[in-house]
Amino acid sequence: MSRKGDGKRAAGSALQSADTLAQEKLFYKIGDVSRLTGLEPYVLRYWETEFPMLKPRKNSGRQRVYLRKDIDLILKIKQMLHQEGYTILGAKKKLKEDDPKMSRQSAPEILNKVRTELQDILKDMRKV
């Protein structure tokens, strides 16, 4: 028979084993990450489409290869969605606020920023 407390203990041990295993390997396939995080592979693939900062590399066989930082981000997203009650939109916004580097800028946005900075430099040079 299963008790309610067993589920919490199992979830805690899954996180502990995630930390232990994540230190042993340099990279993980989607099945490994699924077992470590307790999320189905389809959820991980879906989150890749919703969270642009979650982009695992692909090996020569076109399989996803996750690094430790990817697993940490997945666990953070999972905590925000499943325990803290964030929506996907809210979690994206919070992640961008916490680390502005996580939000990917489009090429036109980057070019506009560079153009503005170059124009400012040019103005400063003309003053001298």
Secondary structure as UniProt FT lines:
FT   HELIX           4..24
FT   HELIX           30..37
FT   HELIX           41..50
FT   TURN            52..53
FT   STRAND          57..58
FT   TURN            60..61
FT   STRAND          64..66
FT   HELIX           68..78
FT   HELIX           79..83
FT   HELIX           88..98
FT   HELIX           100..102
FT   HELIX           107..127
//
